[in-house]
Amino acid sequence: MGTKEEVLDAIREVLVAEFECDRASLAPDARLYEDLDLDSIDAVDLVVRLQRQTGLKVKAEDFKSIRTLGDVADVIASLSASQGK
């Protein structure tokens, strides 16, 4: 994965394909729980799918402060950059 926009696109693909989210609602400021109607189990499933897709190891503490789609992209982009992916 590369830029934050590329990461956002990958996350959007997972959300549309696996969680039946409406692509139009997947703006970076979309709140995972309130706007996208994900629950905590969905959030964990999203992380597992992103780990498989990116090959990155995401720790639980990396996701404690995540509230929006943009937050998820920031964490993944940051991990990707720090691991040289």
N, CA, C and O atoms as CSV, one atom per row, in Angstrom:
chain,resi,resn,atom,element,x,y,z
A,1,MET,N,N,0.853,-1.179,0.000
A,1,MET,CA,C,0.000,0.000,0.000
A,1,MET,C,C,0.887,1.226,0.000
A,1,MET,O,O,2.030,1.197,0.455
A,2,GLY,N,N,0.338,2.285,-0.514
A,2,GLY,CA,C,1.147,3.485,-0.635
A,2,GLY,C,C,0.540,4.664,0.072
A,2,GLY,O,O,0.584,4.771,1.297
A,3,THR,N,N,-0.033,5.555,-0.724
A,3,THR,CA,C,-0.557,6.798,-0.189
A,3,THR,C,C,-1.829,6.548,0.634
A,3,THR,O,O,-2.441,5.482,0.585
A,4,LYS,N,N,-2.183,7.573,1.379
A,4,LYS,CA,C,-3.408,7.465,2.174
A,4,LYS,C,C,-4.614,7.231,1.270
A,4,LYS,O,O,-5.526,6.489,1.636
A,5,GLU,N,N,-4.628,7.854,0.095
A,5,GLU,CA,C,-5.761,7.668,-0.821
A,5,GLU,C,C,-5.835,6.221,-1.313
A,5,GLU,O,O,-6.927,5.667,-1.446
A,6,GLU,N,N,-4.688,5.610,-1.582
A,6,GLU,CA,C,-4.662,4.199,-1.991
A,6,GLU,C,C,-5.165,3.305,-0.861
A,6,GLU,O,O,-5.888,2.335,-1.093
A,7,VAL,N,N,-4.775,3.643,0.349
A,7,VAL,CA,C,-5.234,2.886,1.515
A,7,VAL,C,C,-6.739,3.048,1.673
A,7,VAL,O,O,-7.445,2.070,1.917
A,8,LEU,N,N,-7.233,4.270,1.536
A,8,LEU,CA,C,-8.682,4.516,1.627
A,8,LEU,C,C,-9.436,3.711,0.574
A,8,LEU,O,O,-10.486,3.138,0.866
A,9,ASP,N,N,-8.913,3.666,-0.635
A,9,ASP,CA,C,-9.564,2.892,-1.695
A,9,ASP,C,C,-9.640,1.418,-1.333
A,9,ASP,O,O,-10.667,0.777,-1.555
A,10,ALA,N,N,-8.559,0.875,-0.777
A,10,ALA,CA,C,-8.543,-0.542,-0.384
A,10,ALA,C,C,-9.549,-0.803,0.728
A,10,ALA,O,O,-10.247,-1.817,0.715
A,11,ILE,N,N,-9.624,0.110,1.689
A,11,ILE,CA,C,-10.573,-0.038,2.798
A,11,ILE,C,C,-12.007,0.040,2.259
A,11,ILE,O,O,-12.876,-0.730,2.668
A,12,ARG,N,N,-12.235,0.959,1.357
A,12,ARG,CA,C,-13.571,1.087,0.752
A,12,ARG,C,C,-13.975,-0.204,0.048
A,12,ARG,O,O,-15.117,-0.647,0.165
A,13,GLU,N,N,-13.035,-0.810,-0.683
A,13,GLU,CA,C,-13.325,-2.068,-1.377
A,13,GLU,C,C,-13.782,-3.145,-0.388
A,13,GLU,O,O,-14.748,-3.862,-0.647
A,14,VAL,N,N,-13.083,-3.252,0.745
A,14,VAL,CA,C,-13.446,-4.239,1.768
A,14,VAL,C,C,-14.824,-3.920,2.336
A,14,VAL,O,O,-15.657,-4.813,2.489
A,15,LEU,N,N,-15.063,-2.654,2.648
A,15,LEU,CA,C,-16.348,-2.270,3.245
A,15,LEU,C,C,-17.519,-2.509,2.302
A,15,LEU,O,O,-18.594,-2.920,2.739
A,16,VAL,N,N,-17.322,-2.256,1.023
A,16,VAL,CA,C,-18.395,-2.476,0.045
A,16,VAL,C,C,-18.617,-3.974,-0.152
A,16,VAL,O,O,-19.755,-4.444,-0.132
A,17,ALA,N,N,-17.537,-4.717,-0.340
A,17,ALA,CA,C,-17.650,-6.146,-0.653
A,17,ALA,C,C,-18.086,-6.990,0.536
A,17,ALA,O,O,-18.909,-7.892,0.388
A,18,GLU,N,N,-17.548,-6.707,1.697
A,18,GLU,CA,C,-17.767,-7.580,2.849
A,18,GLU,C,C,-18.830,-7.085,3.830
A,18,GLU,O,O,-19.454,-7.884,4.528
A,19,PHE,N,N,-19.032,-5.787,3.880
A,19,PHE,CA,C,-19.955,-5.237,4.875
A,19,PHE,C,C,-21.159,-4.544,4.228
A,19,PHE,O,O,-21.986,-3.945,4.915
A,20,GLU,N,N,-21.244,-4.635,2.893
A,20,GLU,CA,C,-22.364,-4.081,2.142
A,20,GLU,C,C,-22.598,-2.600,2.422
A,20,GLU,O,O,-23.738,-2.137,2.455
A,21,CYS,N,N,-21.509,-1.863,2.624
A,21,CYS,CA,C,-21.614,-0.420,2.821
A,21,CYS,C,C,-21.833,0.255,1.476
A,21,CYS,O,O,-21.382,-0.235,0.441
A,22,ASP,N,N,-22.517,1.360,1.501
A,22,ASP,CA,C,-22.750,2.159,0.305
A,22,ASP,C,C,-21.504,2.997,0.043
A,22,ASP,O,O,-21.091,3.788,0.891
A,23,ARG,N,N,-20.904,2.822,-1.138
A,23,ARG,CA,C,-19.665,3.526,-1.463
A,23,ARG,C,C,-19.811,5.039,-1.272
A,23,ARG,O,O,-18.851,5.703,-0.880
A,24,ALA,N,N,-20.981,5.584,-1.538
A,24,ALA,CA,C,-21.207,7.025,-1.414
A,24,ALA,C,C,-21.068,7.506,0.029
A,24,ALA,O,O,-20.809,8.687,0.260
A,25,SER,N,N,-21.234,6.617,0.990
A,25,SER,CA,C,-21.140,7.010,2.399
A,25,SER,C,C,-19.737,6.851,2.960
A,25,SER,O,O,-19.521,7.089,4.149
A,26,LEU,N,N,-18.774,6.451,2.125
A,26,LEU,CA,C,-17.443,6.117,2.617
A,26,LEU,C,C,-16.433,7.257,2.480
A,26,LEU,O,O,-15.346,7.079,1.931
A,27,ALA,N,N,-16.809,8.414,2.982
A,27,ALA,CA,C,-15.905,9.559,3.029
A,27,ALA,C,C,-14.916,9.365,4.186
A,27,ALA,O,O,-15.212,8.636,5.132
A,28,PRO,N,N,-13.755,10.007,4.118
A,28,PRO,CA,C,-12.771,9.846,5.199
A,28,PRO,C,C,-13.301,10.209,6.583
A,28,PRO,O,O,-12.843,9.658,7.584
A,29,ASP,N,N,-14.262,11.132,6.649
A,29,ASP,CA,C,-14.794,11.532,7.960
A,29,ASP,C,C,-15.987,10.683,8.408
A,29,ASP,O,O,-16.602,10.975,9.433
A,30,ALA,N,N,-16.316,9.635,7.647
A,30,ALA,CA,C,-17.420,8.746,8.039
A,30,ALA,C,C,-17.035,8.004,9.318
A,30,ALA,O,O,-15.978,7.379,9.395
A,31,ARG,N,N,-17.906,8.085,10.309
A,31,ARG,CA,C,-17.659,7.413,11.586
A,31,ARG,C,C,-18.053,5.944,11.458
A,31,ARG,O,O,-19.138,5.611,10.980
A,32,LEU,N,N,-17.144,5.077,11.897
A,32,LEU,CA,C,-17.346,3.637,11.727
A,32,LEU,C,C,-18.622,3.152,12.387
A,32,LEU,O,O,-19.399,2.423,11.770
A,33,TYR,N,N,-18.846,3.541,13.618
A,33,TYR,CA,C,-19.975,2.999,14.374
A,33,TYR,C,C,-21.276,3.747,14.076
A,33,TYR,O,O,-22.313,3.128,13.840
A,34,GLU,N,N,-21.214,5.075,14.087
A,34,GLU,CA,C,-22.434,5.855,13.925
A,34,GLU,C,C,-22.894,5.942,12.468
A,34,GLU,O,O,-24.073,5.734,12.181
A,35,ASP,N,N,-21.974,6.246,11.546
A,35,ASP,CA,C,-22.354,6.473,10.153
A,35,ASP,C,C,-22.411,5.186,9.337
A,35,ASP,O,O,-23.296,5.019,8.498
A,36,LEU,N,N,-21.466,4.275,9.582
A,36,LEU,CA,C,-21.388,3.042,8.785
A,36,LEU,C,C,-22.066,1.862,9.458
A,36,LEU,O,O,-22.170,0.782,8.876
A,37,ASP,N,N,-22.524,2.070,10.678
A,37,ASP,CA,C,-23.268,1.048,11.418
A,37,ASP,C,C,-22.463,-0.238,11.631
A,37,ASP,O,O,-23.021,-1.335,11.623
A,38,LEU,N,N,-21.142,-0.092,11.821
A,38,LEU,CA,C,-20.310,-1.246,12.166
A,38,LEU,C,C,-20.338,-1.414,13.673
A,38,LEU,O,O,-20.468,-0.436,14.408
A,39,ASP,N,N,-20.217,-2.643,14.133
A,39,ASP,CA,C,-20.073,-2.864,15.568
A,39,ASP,C,C,-18.630,-3.271,15.841
A,39,ASP,O,O,-17.820,-3.328,14.915
A,40,SER,N,N,-18.299,-3.553,17.095
A,40,SER,CA,C,-16.910,-3.858,17.437
A,40,SER,C,C,-16.414,-5.133,16.757
A,40,SER,O,O,-15.237,-5.227,16.410
A,41,ILE,N,N,-17.279,-6.096,16.566
A,41,ILE,CA,C,-16.888,-7.333,15.879
A,41,ILE,C,C,-16.609,-7.036,14.400
A,41,ILE,O,O,-15.658,-7.571,13.829
A,42,ASP,N,N,-17.428,-6.195,13.787
A,42,ASP,CA,C,-17.174,-5.782,12.409
A,42,ASP,C,C,-15.828,-5.073,12.292
A,42,ASP,O,O,-15.087,-5.296,11.335
A,43,ALA,N,N,-15.513,-4.218,13.267
A,43,ALA,CA,C,-14.242,-3.490,13.245
A,43,ALA,C,C,-13.061,-4.456,13.314
A,43,ALA,O,O,-12.073,-4.280,12.602
A,44,VAL,N,N,-13.160,-5.467,14.162
A,44,VAL,CA,C,-12.104,-6.478,14.261
A,44,VAL,C,C,-11.990,-7.234,12.947
A,44,VAL,O,O,-10.883,-7.484,12.469
A,45,ASP,N,N,-13.118,-7.599,12.360
A,45,ASP,CA,C,-13.123,-8.309,11.086
A,45,ASP,C,C,-12.481,-7.450,9.994
A,45,ASP,O,O,-11.737,-7.962,9.158
A,46,LEU,N,N,-12.766,-6.160,10.001
A,46,LEU,CA,C,-12.166,-5.242,9.042
A,46,LEU,C,C,-10.647,-5.245,9.192
A,46,LEU,O,O,-9.926,-5.307,8.196
A,47,VAL,N,N,-10.162,-5.178,10.419
A,47,VAL,CA,C,-8.722,-5.178,10.674
A,47,VAL,C,C,-8.088,-6.476,10.175
A,47,VAL,O,O,-7.033,-6.445,9.541
A,48,VAL,N,N,-8.720,-7.611,10.455
A,48,VAL,CA,C,-8.191,-8.904,10.013
A,48,VAL,C,C,-8.111,-8.938,8.483
A,48,VAL,O,O,-7.113,-9.392,7.923
A,49,ARG,N,N,-9.130,-8.472,7.827
A,49,ARG,CA,C,-9.131,-8.461,6.350
A,49,ARG,C,C,-8.050,-7.540,5.801
A,49,ARG,O,O,-7.391,-7.870,4.815
A,50,LEU,N,N,-7.868,-6.392,6.437
A,50,LEU,CA,C,-6.831,-5.466,5.990
A,50,LEU,C,C,-5.437,-6.040,6.247
A,50,LEU,O,O,-4.526,-5.836,5.444
A,51,GLN,N,N,-5.268,-6.749,7.348
A,51,GLN,CA,C,-3.989,-7.395,7.621
A,51,GLN,C,C,-3.656,-8.405,6.534
A,51,GLN,O,O,-2.530,-8.446,6.038
A,52,ARG,N,N,-4.640,-9.220,6.165
A,52,ARG,CA,C,-4.431,-10.209,5.102
A,52,ARG,C,C,-4.081,-9.540,3.786
A,52,ARG,O,O,-3.188,-9.984,3.064
A,53,GLN,N,N,-4.795,-8.467,3.484
A,53,GLN,CA,C,-4.610,-7.783,2.216
A,53,GLN,C,C,-3.263,-7.060,2.140
A,53,GLN,O,O,-2.646,-7.012,1.077
A,54,THR,N,N,-2.811,-6.505,3.252
A,54,THR,CA,C,-1.601,-5.686,3.243
A,54,THR,C,C,-0.363,-6.426,3.725
A,54,THR,O,O,0.760,-6.016,3.431
A,55,GLY,N,N,-0.560,-7.516,4.465
A,55,GLY,CA,C,0.576,-8.209,5.056
A,55,GLY,C,C,1.119,-7.503,6.290
A,55,GLY,O,O,2.168,-7.884,6.808
A,56,LEU,N,N,0.422,-6.485,6.763
A,56,LEU,CA,C,0.862,-5.731,7.938
A,56,LEU,C,C,0.335,-6.374,9.210
A,56,LEU,O,O,-0.734,-6.986,9.212
A,57,LYS,N,N,1.086,-6.231,10.283
A,57,LYS,CA,C,0.642,-6.697,11.588
A,57,LYS,C,C,0.085,-5.496,12.338
A,57,LYS,O,O,0.823,-4.578,12.696
A,58,VAL,N,N,-1.208,-5.509,12.569
A,58,VAL,CA,C,-1.872,-4.412,13.259
A,58,VAL,C,C,-2.135,-4.829,14.692
A,58,VAL,O,O,-2.737,-5.872,14.947
A,59,LYS,N,N,-1.680,-4.007,15.623
A,59,LYS,CA,C,-1.880,-4.289,17.047
A,59,LYS,C,C,-3.166,-3.637,17.526
A,59,LYS,O,O,-3.598,-2.613,16.997
A,60,ALA,N,N,-3.762,-4.246,18.531
A,60,ALA,CA,C,-5.024,-3.716,19.069
A,60,ALA,C,C,-4.881,-2.267,19.516
A,60,ALA,O,O,-5.794,-1.468,19.310
A,61,GLU,N,N,-3.754,-1.915,20.122
A,61,GLU,CA,C,-3.582,-0.542,20.607
A,61,GLU,C,C,-3.535,0.470,19.461
A,61,GLU,O,O,-3.817,1.651,19.662
A,62,ASP,N,N,-3.175,0.000,18.245
A,62,ASP,CA,C,-3.179,0.890,17.088
A,62,ASP,C,C,-4.587,1.356,16.752
A,62,ASP,O,O,-4.760,2.409,16.137
A,63,PHE,N,N,-5.591,0.589,17.147
A,63,PHE,CA,C,-6.969,0.888,16.763
A,63,PHE,C,C,-7.819,1.434,17.906
A,63,PHE,O,O,-9.016,1.654,17.721
A,64,LYS,N,N,-7.242,1.657,19.066
A,64,LYS,CA,C,-8.050,2.114,20.201
A,64,LYS,C,C,-8.667,3.486,19.988
A,64,LYS,O,O,-9.776,3.742,20.456
A,65,SER,N,N,-7.969,4.367,19.294
A,65,SER,CA,C,-8.474,5.737,19.141
A,65,SER,C,C,-9.171,5.974,17.802
A,65,SER,O,O,-9.537,7.106,17.485
A,66,ILE,N,N,-9.353,4.930,17.026
A,66,ILE,CA,C,-9.961,5.069,15.705
A,66,ILE,C,C,-11.463,5.293,15.818
A,66,ILE,O,O,-12.175,4.573,16.518
A,67,ARG,N,N,-11.916,6.313,15.106
A,67,ARG,CA,C,-13.345,6.616,15.093
A,67,ARG,C,C,-13.888,6.727,13.668
A,67,ARG,O,O,-15.068,6.471,13.428
A,68,THR,N,N,-13.018,7.113,12.718
A,68,THR,CA,C,-13.476,7.371,11.353
A,68,THR,C,C,-12.724,6.512,10.341
A,68,THR,O,O,-11.701,5.904,10.655
A,69,LEU,N,N,-13.242,6.479,9.149
A,69,LEU,CA,C,-12.593,5.776,8.050
A,69,LEU,C,C,-11.203,6.360,7.797
A,69,LEU,O,O,-10.257,5.621,7.527
A,70,GLY,N,N,-11.083,7.670,7.884
A,70,GLY,CA,C,-9.786,8.328,7.723
A,70,GLY,C,C,-8.789,7.903,8.779
A,70,GLY,O,O,-7.600,7.766,8.491
A,71,ASP,N,N,-9.266,7.691,10.017
A,71,ASP,CA,C,-8.389,7.208,11.091
A,71,ASP,C,C,-7.821,5.832,10.746
A,71,ASP,O,O,-6.639,5.576,10.971
A,72,VAL,N,N,-8.655,4.950,10.202
A,72,VAL,CA,C,-8.204,3.617,9.805
A,72,VAL,C,C,-7.124,3.754,8.734
A,72,VAL,O,O,-6.083,3.100,8.805
A,73,ALA,N,N,-7.377,4.605,7.745
A,73,ALA,CA,C,-6.410,4.807,6.669
A,73,ALA,C,C,-5.096,5.364,7.203
A,73,ALA,O,O,-4.024,4.963,6.749
A,74,ASP,N,N,-5.169,6.284,8.162
A,74,ASP,CA,C,-3.948,6.847,8.750
A,74,ASP,C,C,-3.104,5.769,9.415
A,74,ASP,O,O,-1.887,5.727,9.233
A,75,VAL,N,N,-3.757,4.886,10.193
A,75,VAL,CA,C,-3.027,3.824,10.887
A,75,VAL,C,C,-2.378,2.875,9.887
A,75,VAL,O,O,-1.201,2.541,10.024
A,76,ILE,N,N,-3.137,2.436,8.880
A,76,ILE,CA,C,-2.602,1.518,7.886
A,76,ILE,C,C,-1.473,2.167,7.093
A,76,ILE,O,O,-0.437,1.541,6.871
A,77,ALA,N,N,-1.662,3.416,6.663
A,77,ALA,CA,C,-0.621,4.121,5.902
A,77,ALA,C,C,0.633,4.295,6.743
A,77,ALA,O,O,1.745,4.127,6.243
A,78,SER,N,N,0.462,4.630,8.013
A,78,SER,CA,C,1.598,4.794,8.913
A,78,SER,C,C,2.358,3.480,9.116
A,78,SER,O,O,3.587,3.447,9.061
A,79,LEU,N,N,1.614,2.407,9.348
A,79,LEU,CA,C,2.252,1.092,9.511
A,79,LEU,C,C,2.960,0.687,8.229
A,79,LEU,O,O,4.068,0.152,8.270
A,80,SER,N,N,2.335,0.936,7.111
A,80,SER,CA,C,2.921,0.590,5.819
A,80,SER,C,C,4.224,1.338,5.612
A,80,SER,O,O,5.216,0.752,5.179
A,81,ALA,N,N,4.229,2.636,5.918
A,81,ALA,CA,C,5.433,3.453,5.753
A,81,ALA,C,C,6.543,3.007,6.699
A,81,ALA,O,O,7.709,2.947,6.311
A,82,SER,N,N,6.177,2.695,7.939
A,82,SER,CA,C,7.193,2.314,8.923
A,82,SER,C,C,7.769,0.921,8.666
A,82,SER,O,O,8.876,0.614,9.107
A,83,GLN,N,N,7.018,0.082,7.953
A,83,GLN,CA,C,7.484,-1.266,7.656
A,83,GLN,C,C,8.015,-1.368,6.234
A,83,GLN,O,O,8.396,-2.445,5.775
A,84,GLY,N,N,8.034,-0.240,5.547
A,84,GLY,CA,C,8.585,-0.210,4.204
A,84,GLY,C,C,7.796,-0.963,3.173
A,84,GLY,O,O,8.369,-1.452,2.199
A,85,LYS,N,N,6.482,-1.074,3.355
A,85,LYS,CA,C,5.634,-1.806,2.410
A,85,LYS,C,C,5.167,-0.897,1.303
A,85,LYS,O,O,4.441,-1.334,0.410
